[in-house]
Amino acid sequence: MPDTPPEPTSPEPTPTDAMPPASGGPVKDDNGDIILWHVPLSRSMRILWLLNELELPFALRVMDLRSKDMRGAEYEAIHPVGRAPALQIDGSVIHESGAMVEYLCETRGPHLARAPGEEGRLGWLDWLHFAETIGQHIANLTQSHLMLRDPSMRSHTVMKLETARLARALRLVEQTVEKQDWLMASGFSGVDCAVGWSVWTAGRFVRLTPALQAYADRCTARPTFQRALPQEGEPQLYERDFYELPDA
């Protein structure tokens, strides 16, 4: 008889494995099966805002990007890359915020999604993924302005280029929101949580046009957005409202 291969003793957690242990930070509110690992004001705010829009029960675990929360063994079991957000839901862990928006809308909030075959589906998906295009420029500028505290470590050329790329990426959003209140003509949807956060945060690095500022104001006026802002005592990612480009 052929040898039977040994069964793995401790498989690594993957998005399709059984639910991993709930660890990685202080529990702010443990009242449901959904757990969001969250860094205030980071891209995970998109998901916190959406969870509020959907009025879902969930547990929030707040982490500090500058502490060891995200590099410890406990959180590594949740997110081996050590980034935020991570969303524990339905016995699995999702690691990409865009996938979280899509899954939450499809399974818990179809009124905020556009289903396959439904009118507007293509545009909804395009906006969902375009949010990450904007978010990547924001991430690069955040690293340069906040994480590289020694000016000698920064590249003025790269920072100037990323600022220009961010402003250019915002033009696509501006062309839409100067004609209608939300990204989808039919009204507010899950992609506004993704792109709206990106536009609002981009305003820390570029001067928003009147149309973009009005869109950001509509987003921030929503009570659900307000509830996603950092609470008293939580770590703050950004220390300033606006970050000027340093002199060359």
C-alpha positions as CSV (number, residue, x, y, z in Angstrom):
1,M,0.0,0.0,0.0
2,P,1.3,3.5,-0.7
3,D,2.3,5.6,2.2
4,T,-0.4,8.0,3.5
5,P,0.9,11.5,3.7
6,P,0.9,13.0,7.2
7,E,-1.8,15.5,7.9
8,P,-0.7,19.0,8.6
9,T,-0.6,19.7,12.3
10,S,-1.1,23.5,12.4
11,P,-2.2,25.0,9.1
12,E,-1.7,28.6,8.5
13,P,-4.9,30.7,8.6
14,T,-6.3,31.7,5.2
15,P,-9.5,33.5,4.2
16,T,-11.2,30.1,3.6
17,D,-10.1,28.4,6.8
18,A,-12.1,28.2,10.0
19,M,-12.5,31.3,12.1
20,P,-9.1,32.2,13.7
21,P,-8.8,33.1,17.4
22,A,-10.2,36.5,18.3
23,S,-7.1,38.5,19.4
24,G,-5.1,41.4,18.3
25,G,-6.2,44.4,20.4
26,P,-8.6,45.7,23.0
27,V,-12.2,44.8,22.5
28,K,-14.2,48.0,22.4
29,D,-17.6,46.3,22.0
30,D,-18.1,42.6,21.7
31,N,-21.7,42.2,20.7
32,G,-21.7,40.1,17.5
33,D,-19.9,37.6,15.3
34,I,-18.4,40.3,13.1
35,I,-15.0,41.6,14.3
36,L,-13.2,44.5,12.7
37,W,-9.5,45.2,13.5
38,H,-9.2,48.9,13.0
39,V,-6.6,51.7,12.9
40,P,-8.5,55.0,13.4
41,L,-8.4,57.3,10.3
42,S,-6.8,54.6,8.1
43,R,-8.4,52.7,5.3
44,S,-10.1,50.5,7.9
45,M,-12.4,53.5,8.5
46,R,-14.1,52.7,5.3
47,I,-15.3,49.5,6.8
48,L,-16.2,50.9,10.1
49,W,-18.3,53.6,8.3
50,L,-20.0,50.9,6.2
51,L,-20.8,48.7,9.2
52,N,-22.5,51.7,10.8
53,E,-24.5,52.3,7.6
54,L,-25.6,48.7,7.7
55,E,-26.5,48.9,11.4
56,L,-24.8,45.6,12.0
57,P,-23.7,44.3,15.5
58,F,-19.9,44.0,15.5
59,A,-16.9,44.0,17.8
60,L,-14.3,46.7,17.2
61,R,-10.6,46.1,18.0
62,V,-8.7,49.3,17.9
63,M,-4.9,49.2,17.1
64,D,-2.2,51.9,17.0
65,L,-0.1,51.9,13.8
66,R,2.9,53.1,15.8
67,S,2.7,50.5,18.5
68,K,3.6,46.8,18.4
69,D,-0.1,45.8,18.1
70,M,0.2,45.0,14.4
71,R,3.5,43.2,14.6
72,G,2.8,40.8,17.5
73,A,2.1,37.1,17.2
74,E,-1.5,37.5,18.2
75,Y,-2.4,39.8,15.3
76,E,-0.2,37.8,12.9
77,A,-2.6,34.9,13.4
78,I,-5.3,37.2,12.0
79,H,-3.4,39.1,9.4
80,P,0.1,37.6,8.6
81,V,1.0,40.8,6.7
82,G,0.4,42.9,9.7
83,R,-1.9,45.5,8.1
84,A,-5.3,46.9,8.8
85,P,-8.1,46.3,8.3
86,A,-9.0,42.7,9.0
87,L,-12.6,41.6,9.1
88,Q,-13.7,38.3,10.8
89,I,-17.0,37.3,9.4
90,D,-18.9,34.1,8.6
91,G,-16.1,31.9,9.8
92,S,-13.4,33.5,7.7
93,V,-11.1,36.5,7.7
94,I,-11.0,39.1,4.9
95,H,-7.9,41.1,4.5
96,E,-8.7,43.6,1.7
97,S,-11.0,46.6,2.4
98,G,-12.4,46.5,-1.2
99,A,-13.4,42.9,-0.8
100,M,-14.9,43.7,2.6
101,V,-17.1,46.4,1.0
102,E,-18.3,44.1,-1.7
103,Y,-19.0,41.2,0.6
104,L,-20.8,43.2,3.3
105,C,-23.0,44.9,0.7
106,E,-23.8,41.7,-1.1
107,T,-24.6,39.7,2.0
108,R,-25.9,42.3,4.5
109,G,-26.8,45.4,2.5
110,P,-27.9,44.7,-1.1
111,H,-29.5,48.2,-1.1
112,L,-26.0,49.6,-1.0
113,A,-24.7,47.2,-3.8
114,R,-25.4,46.6,-7.5
115,A,-25.8,42.9,-8.1
116,P,-24.5,41.1,-11.2
117,G,-26.8,41.8,-14.1
118,E,-28.3,44.8,-12.3
119,E,-28.1,48.2,-13.9
120,G,-25.1,50.1,-12.6
121,R,-23.1,47.0,-11.7
122,L,-20.2,47.9,-13.9
123,G,-19.9,51.4,-12.6
124,W,-20.3,50.2,-9.0
125,L,-17.4,47.8,-9.4
126,D,-15.3,50.4,-11.2
127,W,-15.7,52.9,-8.3
128,L,-15.0,50.2,-5.7
129,H,-11.6,49.4,-7.2
130,F,-10.8,52.9,-8.1
131,A,-10.9,53.8,-4.4
132,E,-7.7,51.8,-4.0
133,T,-6.0,53.8,-6.7
134,I,-6.6,56.9,-4.7
135,G,-5.8,55.1,-1.5
136,Q,-2.4,54.0,-2.7
137,H,-1.3,57.5,-3.3
138,I,-2.6,58.5,0.1
139,A,-0.6,55.6,1.6
140,N,2.6,56.7,0.0
141,L,2.1,60.3,1.1
142,T,1.2,59.2,4.6
143,Q,4.4,57.2,4.8
144,S,6.6,60.0,3.6
145,H,5.0,62.7,5.7
146,L,4.3,60.7,8.9
147,M,6.5,57.7,9.1
148,L,9.8,59.1,7.7
149,R,10.2,61.6,10.4
150,D,13.9,62.3,9.5
151,P,13.8,64.7,6.5
152,S,16.9,63.1,5.1
153,M,14.9,59.9,4.6
154,R,12.3,61.6,2.4
155,S,12.4,62.1,-1.4
156,H,11.0,65.5,-2.3
157,T,10.7,64.3,-5.9
158,V,8.7,61.3,-5.0
159,M,6.5,63.3,-2.6
160,K,5.8,65.9,-5.3
161,L,5.1,63.2,-7.9
162,E,2.7,61.4,-5.5
163,T,0.9,64.6,-4.7
164,A,0.4,65.4,-8.4
165,R,-0.8,61.8,-9.1
166,L,-3.3,62.0,-6.2
167,A,-4.7,65.3,-7.5
168,R,-5.0,63.8,-11.0
169,A,-6.8,60.7,-9.7
170,L,-9.3,62.9,-8.0
171,R,-10.4,64.4,-11.3
172,L,-12.4,61.3,-12.2
173,V,-14.4,61.7,-8.9
174,E,-14.8,65.4,-9.5
175,Q,-16.3,64.9,-13.0
176,T,-19.0,62.7,-11.3
177,V,-19.8,64.5,-8.1
178,E,-20.1,67.9,-9.7
179,K,-23.2,66.6,-11.5
180,Q,-24.7,64.5,-8.8
181,D,-24.6,64.0,-5.0
182,W,-23.2,60.5,-5.0
183,L,-21.1,58.3,-7.2
184,M,-24.1,56.3,-8.3
185,A,-26.9,58.4,-9.9
186,S,-29.4,56.3,-8.0
187,G,-28.1,57.5,-4.6
188,F,-25.7,56.7,-1.8
189,S,-24.1,53.2,-1.9
190,G,-21.2,51.2,-0.5
191,V,-18.7,52.7,-3.0
192,D,-19.3,56.1,-1.4
193,C,-17.8,54.6,1.8
194,A,-14.7,53.5,-0.1
195,V,-14.2,56.5,-2.4
196,G,-15.7,59.1,0.1
197,W,-13.1,58.2,2.7
198,S,-10.4,58.5,0.0
199,V,-11.5,61.9,-1.0
200,W,-11.9,63.2,2.5
201,T,-8.4,61.9,3.5
202,A,-6.8,63.2,0.3
203,G,-7.8,66.6,1.5
204,R,-4.9,66.3,4.0
205,F,-2.4,66.4,1.1
206,V,-4.1,68.3,-1.8
207,R,-6.4,71.2,-1.9
208,L,-9.9,69.9,-2.8
209,T,-11.8,71.6,-5.5
210,P,-15.3,73.0,-4.6
211,A,-17.0,70.0,-6.1
212,L,-14.8,67.5,-4.2
213,Q,-15.1,69.5,-1.0
214,A,-18.9,69.5,-1.3
215,Y,-18.8,65.7,-1.8
216,A,-16.5,65.2,1.2
217,D,-18.9,67.4,3.3
218,R,-21.9,65.3,2.3
219,C,-20.0,62.2,3.4
220,T,-18.8,63.7,6.7
221,A,-22.3,65.0,7.5
222,R,-23.7,61.5,7.7
223,P,-24.1,60.3,11.3
224,T,-22.7,57.0,10.3
225,F,-19.5,58.7,9.2
226,Q,-19.3,60.7,12.4
227,R,-19.5,57.5,14.5
228,A,-16.5,56.1,12.5
229,L,-14.3,59.0,13.6
230,P,-11.7,58.3,16.4
231,Q,-13.3,58.3,19.8
232,E,-11.7,60.0,22.9
233,G,-8.6,58.2,23.9
234,E,-8.1,56.4,20.6
235,P,-4.8,56.8,18.7
236,Q,-4.7,59.4,16.0
237,L,-3.0,58.6,12.7
238,Y,-2.8,62.2,11.5
239,E,-1.6,65.0,13.6
240,R,-2.4,67.9,11.2
241,D,-5.4,68.8,9.0
242,F,-3.0,69.5,6.1
243,Y,0.5,68.5,5.1
244,E,2.4,70.9,2.9
245,L,5.1,69.6,0.6
246,P,8.5,70.2,2.2
247,D,10.9,72.5,0.4
248,A,13.2,70.8,-2.0
